[in-house]
Amino acid sequence: MNLAQPLPASVKIIEVGPRDGLQNEQQTISAETKIELVNRLSQAGFPNVEAASFVSPKWVPQMATSSEVMAGITRRPGTLYSALVPNMKGFEAALAAGVDEVVIFAAASEAFSQKNINCSIAESIARFRDVAQAAKQHHLRLRGALSCAFGCPYQGEVTADSVADVVRQLRELGCDEIDIADTIGVATPRHVQVVMRRAIDEFPIERLSGHFHDTYGQALANIYASLEVGISIYHASVAGLGGCPYAKGATGNVATEDVLYMMQGLGIETGIDLDAVVDAGQFISDKLGRKAVSRAGNAIAAKRTPGCN
C-alpha cells in the first residue's frame, strides 16, 4: 500500500551553516568572515539562519565570537536569527545578543546524551526547563533539536519509540518547532518515514523538521522520503559544511545548494535565491581553502566559468 501523500507546495529551509557547519572547523574563522556569510545567506532569502552558539568556548572554540557576530550582522526583515544555548548562562548571552530563536538540544540515544552533555536524556530535559520558561517569558521562539534520531555512534540502533518519547518531552517544554536529526547520517528513506510518522504522533507535522547529514550519501533521498509523509521544514548547510565533534566520521549536513536544486526540480517553492546561495557557498569555501562539498553548487559555479562545456 502506498502511504505517500502529495508533496508540499512549499517548504521552509533553515540554513545552519554558520553554526552547525562552522563549529567543527579546526582553523580559526574570523568574526568578519562569519558576519559576511550570515549576511549573504540572509540576502539570499532564508527565513531562518542559525547564526551562533552560546556554549563554552572551552568546548566549542569556533563559536567564541558569537556575540560579536550577532552584533555585526545586518538583520534582514523576515529572517529569524537562531542560536544554540546549553543552559541559562548561554540563554542570557543569547538574549543580550538579540537572537530571535533559541535552540535547545536533546538526544534520542542515552549513550549519545552521556557522551555529548554528560547526563541522561531525562536530566537534559530537566536542565532545559528553565531555558524554555525564560524563552517564553521573553517572547522568543524555542526550537528543540533531537540528535541521533536514526542511529547512534555509541549504542547503534535507536528505536522510533525512543524518538517519539523525547519528542513528547520537548513538546511539553513548549517547543515551537522540533528537529529530527540524523546526526551521523545513517538513515535510509524507509527508516526515515517510519521515524517521522512516529514523531507526527506526538507533535504537529507542520512544526517538525528534518535535519539530515550526508555521511552515506542518503540525505537528499531522505528529504524526499520526508516530503512524501508531509514534512515541510528542512535544515541544510551551505557548501555542505559541518560534522559532529562527538560522532567520528560524520560529514556535514546536506548541502543547501543541492536541496534547493532538488526543490526547484520538484516545483516546490522555497523563496530562496539559489544563485545567491551558490555565491555564498563559493565564498566560504574560498575562505576555508577548499572546494565546496555541494555538487549542485560546484556545477552551477563551473558553468559560469568561460570555456566550460
C-alpha positions in Angstrom: 0.0 0.0 0.0 1.4 3.4 -0.9 1.1 5.7 2.1 2.8 8.7 0.4 0.7 11.9 0.1 1.1 14.8 -2.3 4.3 16.7 -1.8 4.1 20.0 -0.1 3.7 23.0 -2.4 6.3 25.0 -0.4 9.0 24.2 2.2 10.9 26.2 4.8 14.7 25.8 4.6 16.7 26.6 7.7 20.3 27.5 6.9 22.6 26.0 9.6 26.0 26.5 8.0 27.2 29.5 10.2 26.6 27.4 13.3 26.3 23.7 12.8 28.5 24.0 9.7 31.4 26.0 11.0 31.5 24.8 14.6 33.6 21.7 13.7 36.2 23.6 11.6 39.7 23.3 13.1 41.1 26.5 11.6 40.0 29.7 13.3 37.4 31.6 11.3 37.2 35.4 11.9 34.1 37.1 13.1 34.2 39.2 10.0 34.0 36.1 7.7 31.1 34.7 9.8 29.3 38.0 9.6 29.8 38.2 5.8 28.5 34.6 5.5 25.4 35.3 7.6 24.7 38.5 5.6 25.0 36.7 2.3 22.6 34.0 3.4 20.1 36.5 4.8 20.1 38.4 1.5 19.5 35.1 -0.4 16.1 35.0 1.3 16.3 32.4 4.1 13.5 32.7 6.6 15.8 31.3 9.3 19.6 31.4 9.7 21.2 29.5 12.6 23.9 32.1 13.2 25.5 31.4 16.6 26.1 29.2 19.6 26.4 30.4 23.1 28.3 27.4 24.5 31.5 27.4 26.5 34.5 28.4 24.2 36.4 25.6 26.1 34.2 23.0 24.3 33.5 24.8 21.0 36.2 27.4 20.4 34.9 28.3 17.0 31.8 29.8 18.5 33.6 32.1 20.9 32.9 35.1 18.7 29.1 34.5 18.6 28.2 37.8 20.5 30.5 39.7 18.0 28.8 38.0 15.1 25.3 38.8 16.3 26.3 42.4 16.9 27.8 42.8 13.4 25.3 41.2 11.1 22.8 43.2 9.1 19.4 42.0 10.1 17.1 41.4 7.2 13.3 41.8 7.9 11.7 38.5 7.6 14.7 36.4 8.7 14.9 34.8 12.1 18.4 34.5 13.6 18.8 31.5 15.9 21.4 30.4 18.4 22.1 27.2 20.2 22.0 27.5 24.0 23.1 24.8 26.5 22.0 26.4 29.8 20.8 29.6 31.4 24.2 31.2 31.1 24.0 30.6 27.4 20.5 31.8 27.2 21.4 35.1 28.9 24.2 35.7 26.4 21.9 34.9 23.5 19.2 37.2 24.9 21.7 40.0 25.3 22.9 39.4 21.7 19.3 39.8 20.4 18.6 36.4 19.0 15.1 35.7 17.7 15.1 32.0 18.5 16.9 29.8 21.0 17.7 26.2 20.2 17.9 23.6 22.9 19.1 20.0 22.3 18.5 16.5 23.5 19.3 13.1 22.1 17.2 10.0 21.3 20.1 7.9 22.5 21.0 7.6 26.2 24.6 6.8 25.2 25.0 9.8 23.0 23.4 12.0 25.7 26.0 10.9 28.2 28.9 11.4 25.7 27.7 14.7 24.4 26.5 16.5 27.5 27.4 14.1 30.3 23.9 13.4 31.5 20.9 11.2 30.8 18.1 12.3 28.4 15.8 12.9 31.4 18.4 15.1 33.1 19.0 17.0 29.9 15.3 17.8 29.6 15.2 18.9 33.2 18.2 21.2 32.6 16.4 22.9 29.8 13.2 23.6 31.7 14.4 27.0 33.0 15.7 27.9 29.5 12.3 27.1 28.0 10.4 29.1 30.5 12.8 32.1 30.1 12.4 31.9 26.3 8.6 32.1 26.6 8.8 35.0 29.1 11.0 37.0 26.7 8.8 36.1 23.7 11.5 34.2 21.9 10.8 31.2 19.7 12.0 27.9 21.2 13.3 25.1 19.0 14.2 21.7 20.1 16.9 19.7 18.3 16.7 15.9 18.7 20.1 14.3 17.9 20.7 10.7 16.8 17.1 10.0 15.9 18.1 7.4 13.4 21.2 5.8 14.9 23.9 6.4 17.5 27.7 6.1 17.1 27.8 4.5 20.6 24.7 2.3 21.0 23.9 1.7 17.4 20.1 1.3 16.8 17.7 3.9 18.1 14.0 3.0 18.1 11.2 5.1 16.7 9.5 4.8 20.1 12.6 6.4 21.7 12.3 9.3 19.3 8.6 9.7 19.9 9.2 9.7 23.7 11.7 12.6 23.5 9.6 14.5 21.0 6.8 14.3 23.6 9.1 15.7 26.3 10.3 18.5 24.1 6.7 19.3 23.2 5.9 19.5 26.9 8.7 22.1 27.3 6.9 24.3 24.9 9.0 23.9 21.8 7.6 25.8 18.8 9.5 23.5 16.4 11.3 20.2 16.8 14.2 19.0 14.6 14.5 15.3 13.9 18.2 14.9 13.3 20.3 12.2 11.6 23.4 13.3 13.3 25.7 10.6 11.9 23.9 10.2 8.5 23.0 6.5 8.7 19.3 6.8 7.9 17.7 5.5 4.7 14.3 6.5 3.2 12.0 3.9 4.6 13.5 4.2 8.0 13.1 7.9 7.8 9.4 7.5 7.1 8.8 5.2 10.0 10.5 7.6 12.4 8.8 10.7 11.1 5.4 9.0 11.3 6.0 8.2 15.0 7.2 11.8 15.6 4.0 13.1 13.9 2.0 11.1 16.5 3.5 13.4 19.2 3.9 16.8 17.5 2.1 18.8 14.8 3.6 17.8 11.4 3.8 21.4 10.2 6.3 22.2 13.0 8.5 19.1 12.6 11.7 19.4 10.6 14.3 17.1 9.0 18.0 17.6 9.7 20.0 15.1 7.6 23.7 14.6 7.4 25.1 13.1 4.2 27.7 10.6 5.6 26.4 7.7 3.5 25.1 9.8 0.6 21.4 9.4 1.6 20.4 12.9 2.7 18.6 14.0 -0.5 16.8 10.7 -0.7 15.8 11.0 3.0 14.5 14.5 2.4 12.4 13.2 -0.5 11.1 10.4 1.8 10.2 13.0 4.4 8.4 15.1 1.8 6.3 12.1 1.0 5.0 11.9 4.5 4.3 15.7 4.6 7.3 17.2 6.4 7.8 20.7 5.1 10.8 22.1 7.1 14.4 21.1 6.4 17.8 22.1 7.6 20.7 22.5 5.2 24.3 23.8 5.3 25.7 26.0 2.6 28.6 24.3 0.7 27.9 21.1 2.8 29.8 22.5 5.8 29.8 20.6 9.1 30.2 17.5 11.0 29.8 16.5 14.6 32.6 16.6 17.2 31.1 13.7 19.1 30.4 11.5 16.1 33.6 10.4 14.3 33.3 10.3 10.5 30.0 12.1 10.4 30.1 14.6 7.5 28.2 17.8 7.2 24.6 18.5 6.7 23.2 18.0 3.3 24.4 20.9 1.1 21.9 23.7 0.8 22.6 24.2 -2.9 21.7 20.6 -3.5 18.5 20.8 -1.6 17.4 24.0 -3.4 18.2 22.5 -6.8 16.1 19.4 -6.0 13.2 21.6 -4.7 13.3 23.6 -7.9 13.1 20.4 -10.0 10.1 19.3 -7.9 8.3 22.6 -8.4 8.4 23.2 -4.6 8.7 26.9 -3.6 11.4 27.9 -1.1 11.6 31.7 -1.6 15.4 31.4 -1.7 17.7 32.6 -4.5 19.8 29.6 -5.5 22.4 31.6 -7.3 23.0 33.8 -4.3 23.4 30.7 -2.1 25.9 29.3 -4.6 27.9 32.5 -4.3 27.8 32.2 -0.5 29.0 28.6 -0.7 31.9 29.6 -3.0 32.7 32.5 -0.7 33.0 30.4 2.5 34.8 27.6 0.7 37.4 30.0 -0.6 37.9 31.3 2.9 38.4 27.8 4.1 40.8 27.0 1.3 38.9 24.0 -0.1 36.3 23.1 -2.7 32.6 23.2 -1.6 31.1 19.8 -1.0 27.9 20.8 -2.8 27.6 19.1 -6.2 24.9 21.4 -7.5 26.8 24.5 -6.2 30.0 23.5 -7.8 28.3 22.6 -11.1 26.5 25.9 -11.2 29.7 27.8 -10.4 31.6 25.9 -13.1 29.0 26.8 -15.7 29.8 30.5 -15.1 33.4 29.9 -16.0 34.3 30.9 -19.6 35.1 27.9 -21.7 33.2 25.4 -19.5 31.1 23.0 -21.6 
